[in-house]
Amino acid sequence: MITSTPGPSSDLDRQLGDLEAEIERLRRLSREQSIDLAGEIATLDARAEDVRRKIYTNPTPWHVVQLARHPQRPRLLDLVASLFTDVIELHGDRLFRDDPAMLAALARFDGQPVVVIGHNKGKDTKENIARNFGMPYPEGYRKALRAMRVGEKFHYPVIAFVDTPGAFPGDEAEERGQAEAIARNIEEMSRLRTPVIVVITGEGGSGGALAIAVGDLTLMLQYAIYTVISPEGCAAILWHDASKAAQAAEALRLTAKDLQALEIVDEILPEPFGGAHRDPDAAVGAVRAALQRHLPALRETPVEALLERRYAKFRTLGAVETAKI
Amino acid sequence: MLNWLRRPKYRSLQRREMPAGLWAKCPRCTNLIYRKELERNLKVCPKCAYHHRLPAIERLEITLDEDSFAEFDADLTSADPLKFEGYPQKLNEARQKTGRPEAVITGDGTIEGYRTVIGALDFHFMGGSMGSAVGEKVARAAEQARDRRLPLVIFSASGGARMQEGALSLMQLAKTSAAIGRLHDAGLPYLSVMCDPTTGGVTASFAFLGDVVLAEPGALIGFAGRRVIEQTIRRKLPDDFQTAEFCLKKGLLDMVVPRSEMRSTVARLLSFFGAPKVEAVSVEAPARTETPQVAESRSGGSAAEG
């Protein structure tokens, strides 16, 4: 469900926040004093659901941010389990260690071999701590590149699933060269001699996302986000006020619709009403259908043509003009 | 020394960079230094060797042979694709301050006679941030180098991607890195020099992709900011964290080169990688006995000298 915190961005958010607080209060009251308030609570629940429905119908960018980060949103392992068969996980970058925030695997899609890479966010706190909340260390990017090389060697398409808050701001990640690791992946992916499909499923957080997101096709789930900086970070830098994140979310144009208009995203994959977590199978189905639609043609495209097109795709992104000074 | 610059406004920029007065205060050792001495010393503090940040134009001036520079895309600048609040004003302020339309200058020229395509980022222009225009100019410079079979040298100084252009600025990491990739595929040398500071998206793209990666002493180099790292790991970081010297020790760089030796070091590397040499070398470049090369007659990437 969408929650109204932090920083309500509309009247609907405030209404929802008030209703949720009231429901919580009644529940506590009913628990503590053993009063039957089920009827009242049900009425309020229905009203809250009504407000949520209104929000889902036309979510603001800040709502979309919350949907993209929703704790129940389908994770990489859910997607992999439903989309692929014969999954064989690969481990380690052969240099330092195996990064649990990044998955690399050999798998079959509709019987055909592919290489799967992706950010591995956890489902609960325990798993998230183990997986560093889907924020890779340099060895994660390097593991992904190693797997992509395997794909390149056998001309197996690479399918990259993006869902990360971003690169990890830690001293060890810096010391082991995360900037270099990201740069290397970006460069190598731009000329990887096999098809690459990128699917942004949740949070596409800056460099940590782009490190596995240079490909022939960029697909994006309807309520995923893709951004150069988190809305909180942007608000803190620009306005010295992280609580203006909702405003920053608006300004950054980080929704799938915005990014399609900017030609960064090629195709939006529809999510069920209210977000992927409300019907994970439907969301996964949209991903499956898109892969089925695009893989055959990409497999058959000659590599040189593929690379020319991939280069042109990123080469043309941006908006420049002649200075008037 | 500025005679290859045809735009008079650069001169006013020079004055602004160094506030009026005969003496300058070093921000690190706080000693008062005779301004002329500081200028003579390439803006390196004679007392503590602090390397002052240089505007892009001065960087090119101390690196290239006199009169050898021809600028590319001099008027190219970022548009405001997101209609981001306050961005046009910020761009205008930066233009006023630097007299430049954008945060990078690119072009071609010679260094001790070696022909090269060159770029310099300007930290004084919106923190050297990379938006569409910076990405476009760097990519075009790499393409020029490839088409004309010249080396590429880029001096970086940047806070990272320009967030006012949203995901489009993130895409400049991909655009520039892809262009550098093609340069590498073509067998042409690319030297990256990181100056103070080089952080964020620029490090996560072209700055770390050089065949040889150099840095100036004391330069701050890293992806994530010190403060956010300290908040994340809840520990204080050592003073030298993310300095050029620290990065060298960690294996992230090839060399740390003082400003006084940067020009000759880059020239030596260009020579090693077989960069074409012009016949008429500048008076500033040391005389050489080798047979001069011209780009057109050169094929492949063989090292003719060094």
Chai-1 contact restraints between the chains, C-beta under 6 A:
chainA,res_idxA,chainB,res_idxB,connection_type,confidence,min_distance_angstrom,max_distance_angstrom,comment,restraint_id
A,P169,B,A224,contact,1.0,0.0,6.0,A-B,restraint_1
A,P169,B,V228,contact,1.0,0.0,6.0,A-B,restraint_2
A,P169,B,I229,contact,1.0,0.0,6.0,A-B,restraint_3
A,P169,B,T232,contact,1.0,0.0,6.0,A-B,restraint_4
A,G170,B,T232,contact,1.0,0.0,6.0,A-B,restraint_5
A,G170,B,I233,contact,1.0,0.0,6.0,A-B,restraint_6
A,D171,B,I229,contact,1.0,0.0,6.0,A-B,restraint_7
A,D171,B,I233,contact,1.0,0.0,6.0,A-B,restraint_8
A,E174,B,G222,contact,1.0,0.0,6.0,A-B,restraint_9
A,E175,B,K250,contact,1.0,0.0,6.0,A-B,restraint_10
A,G177,B,L252,contact,1.0,0.0,6.0,A-B,restraint_11
A,Q178,B,F223,contact,1.0,0.0,6.0,A-B,restraint_12
A,A179,B,T203,contact,1.0,0.0,6.0,A-B,restraint_13
A,A179,B,A204,contact,1.0,0.0,6.0,A-B,restraint_14
A,A179,B,F208,contact,1.0,0.0,6.0,A-B,restraint_15
A,A179,B,F223,contact,1.0,0.0,6.0,A-B,restraint_16
A,E180,B,F208,contact,1.0,0.0,6.0,A-B,restraint_17
A,I182,B,A204,contact,1.0,0.0,6.0,A-B,restraint_18
A,A183,B,A204,contact,1.0,0.0,6.0,A-B,restraint_19
A,A183,B,S205,contact,1.0,0.0,6.0,A-B,restraint_20
A,A183,B,F208,contact,1.0,0.0,6.0,A-B,restraint_21
A,A183,B,L209,contact,1.0,0.0,6.0,A-B,restraint_22
A,I186,B,L173,contact,1.0,0.0,6.0,A-B,restraint_23
A,I186,B,A174,contact,1.0,0.0,6.0,A-B,restraint_24
A,I186,B,S177,contact,1.0,0.0,6.0,A-B,restraint_25
A,E187,B,S177,contact,1.0,0.0,6.0,A-B,restraint_26
A,E187,B,G181,contact,1.0,0.0,6.0,A-B,restraint_27
A,E187,B,L209,contact,1.0,0.0,6.0,A-B,restraint_28
A,S190,B,A178,contact,1.0,0.0,6.0,A-B,restraint_29
A,S190,B,G181,contact,1.0,0.0,6.0,A-B,restraint_30
A,R191,B,G181,contact,1.0,0.0,6.0,A-B,restraint_31
A,G207,B,A204,contact,1.0,0.0,6.0,A-B,restraint_32
A,L210,B,L170,contact,1.0,0.0,6.0,A-B,restraint_33
A,L210,B,L173,contact,1.0,0.0,6.0,A-B,restraint_34
A,V214,B,A174,contact,1.0,0.0,6.0,A-B,restraint_35
A,Y226,B,A167,contact,1.0,0.0,6.0,A-B,restraint_36
A,T227,B,A167,contact,1.0,0.0,6.0,A-B,restraint_37
A,V228,B,A161,contact,1.0,0.0,6.0,A-B,restraint_38
A,V228,B,M163,contact,1.0,0.0,6.0,A-B,restraint_39
A,V228,B,G166,contact,1.0,0.0,6.0,A-B,restraint_40
A,V228,B,A167,contact,1.0,0.0,6.0,A-B,restraint_41
A,V228,B,S169,contact,1.0,0.0,6.0,A-B,restraint_42
A,V228,B,L170,contact,1.0,0.0,6.0,A-B,restraint_43
A,I229,B,M163,contact,1.0,0.0,6.0,A-B,restraint_44
A,C234,B,M163,contact,1.0,0.0,6.0,A-B,restraint_45
A,A251,B,F84,contact,1.0,0.0,6.0,A-B,restraint_46
A,L252,B,G166,contact,1.0,0.0,6.0,A-B,restraint_47
A,R253,B,L82,contact,1.0,0.0,6.0,A-B,restraint_48
A,R253,B,G166,contact,1.0,0.0,6.0,A-B,restraint_49
A,L259,B,A167,contact,1.0,0.0,6.0,A-B,restraint_50
A,L262,B,L168,contact,1.0,0.0,6.0,A-B,restraint_51
A,I264,B,A167,contact,1.0,0.0,6.0,A-B,restraint_52
A,Y311,B,A178,contact,1.0,0.0,6.0,A-B,restraint_53
A,F314,B,A174,contact,1.0,0.0,6.0,A-B,restraint_54
A,F314,B,K175,contact,1.0,0.0,6.0,A-B,restraint_55
A,F314,B,A178,contact,1.0,0.0,6.0,A-B,restraint_56
A,R315,B,K175,contact,1.0,0.0,6.0,A-B,restraint_57
A,L317,B,M171,contact,1.0,0.0,6.0,A-B,restraint_58
A,G318,B,S132,contact,1.0,0.0,6.0,A-B,restraint_59
A,G318,B,G135,contact,1.0,0.0,6.0,A-B,restraint_60
A,G318,B,E136,contact,1.0,0.0,6.0,A-B,restraint_61
A,G318,B,L168,contact,1.0,0.0,6.0,A-B,restraint_62
A,A319,B,A79,contact,1.0,0.0,6.0,A-B,restraint_63
A,A319,B,P81,contact,1.0,0.0,6.0,A-B,restraint_64
A,A319,B,S132,contact,1.0,0.0,6.0,A-B,restraint_65
A,V320,B,L76,contact,1.0,0.0,6.0,A-B,restraint_66
A,V320,B,S132,contact,1.0,0.0,6.0,A-B,restraint_67
A,V320,B,A133,contact,1.0,0.0,6.0,A-B,restraint_68
A,V320,B,E136,contact,1.0,0.0,6.0,A-B,restraint_69
A,E321,B,A79,contact,1.0,0.0,6.0,A-B,restraint_70
A,T322,B,D75,contact,1.0,0.0,6.0,A-B,restraint_71
A,A323,B,D75,contact,1.0,0.0,6.0,A-B,restraint_72
A,A323,B,T77,contact,1.0,0.0,6.0,A-B,restraint_73
A,A323,B,P101,contact,1.0,0.0,6.0,A-B,restraint_74
A,I325,B,R95,contact,1.0,0.0,6.0,A-B,restraint_75
A,I325,B,P101,contact,1.0,0.0,6.0,A-B,restraint_76
